Amino acid sequence: MPDADPSEQAEPQLSATEIAYGRFVPHQFLQLLGRPSILDVKLGDNVEKEITLLFSDIRNFTALSESILPAENFRFINSYLSTMEPMVTRHRGIIDKYIGDGIMALFAGSADDGVRSGIDMLRQLAIYNQGRLRAGYGQIRIGIGINTGLVMMGTVGGHQRMDSTVIGDAVNLASDLEDLTKRYSTPLVISAHTLHALRDPDAYCIRFLDRLQIKGRYQAQSVYEVFDADPEPLRRAKIDNRHGFERGLALYHLGRFDLALPLLQECLDAVPEDQVVRIYLGRCREHSGRAEEAGPKGMETGWRDDYALGIAELDSQHRELLARIARLIERTGRGEDRLSELLDDLAACVGRHFEAEESLMARHRYPFTREHLAQHVTFRRFLAELRDEIGSAGQDRLYLRFRMQLRLADWQINHIAKSDFHLGKFLTRAGVG
């Protein structure tokens, strides 16, 4: 009988090795790096991508783990993580790493994949908790934070030990959002970046949660609660009271605590289980009687030198855009008429600016043109929606002012500081000045 070909014996072993490595470094991660096999990966390999990041964590895990034996702890963690993993992979997600009881997942397809995964994780958790109760254990709670943005994906470490990782400001913000779920007693929080990247935000149960000054960022970040996975009675009650809730939050952020308090009290009377309303009511009562001296916080609209890209044409247009937005917001707050004319002027200014940016992106083959154009589409949609709101009879001008702050000023400043800054760096390297 002839000797077996050594290459034929090696192939099954190599395949098994590839499968084993895939449990530590996902094949999808290698595909995003442009590497067909783990054997092709080198230290320092990296690629820049726009992705959606999901961080989740078990609440009070330290206290829980201290109450059981180490072996039981490992069984519990693996039981929980095995339950959550399919909720990520079914939505084309990659589990980048398990951090103890936490999960860091990546979604390169769309922001919708990340948000649907978060919703399914919470729904699956409800089923998992039923099993824990039947077995005589207590229920567990988790928090999930989701953000979308540009990151660097690659390998780090040394020549003897390296790991795959994702780095960038978008990663840090996603982790911060997961931590915020503790403060607001709500399980799923997303950034404005993720909200605006959704194909149809109205397909989800989402409501504005807060404007936060997150460490290391000079511009306030808007964050939102996704409550699709809430128990049905609570979910329906939040939907029914969403407008009053968001009007109350708008007045709170404008410093009108006297007007916000009765609106929020109505919301709590209608939905006593709504912990976010309780938090805001407590804040309003702390400011009771000081409405005039407090005033709105962090309502930035004007130009700052920090926003400069070093490209004269774009910097000039950004200054003009922010000045027009500030004028529109100011006159809205004063209750002036003829806002449609100001919005027309702003829309024309936006059109000129976007045309200039899009021409530069096309001329210099900017690699993230598609993602950048999608953001322009979002802003144009905001302008169209605000035009309808301005024309609506009986529109609350303070609420409308706050909506403009979120959708025009905050959006534009964050867009300049993130997406336009990235574009500016690329164009500068290409010789544009």
Buried (B, 14 or more C-beta within 10 A) or exposed (E): EEEEEEEEEEEEEEEEBBEEBBEEBBBBBBEBBEBEEBEEBEEEBBEEBBBBBBBBBBBEBEEBBEEEEEEEBEEBBEEBBEBBBEBBBEBBBBBBBBEEBBBBBBBBEBBBBBBBBBBBBBEBBEEBBEEBEEEEEEEBBBBBBBBBBBBBBBBBEEEEEBEBBBEBBBBBBBBBBBEBBEEBBBBBBBBBBBBBBBEEBEEBBBBBBBBBEBEEBEBBBBBBBBBBBBEEEEBEBBEEBBBBBBBBBBBBBBBBBBBBBEBBBBBBEBBEEBEBBBBBBEBBEEBEEEBEEEEBEEBBBEBEEEBBBEBEBBBEBBBBBBBBBBBBBBBBBEEEEEBEEBBEEBBEBBEEBBEBBBEBBEEBEBEBBEBBBEBBEBBBEBBEEBBEBBEEEEBBBBBBBBBBBBBBBBBBBBBBBBBBBBBBEBBEEEEBE
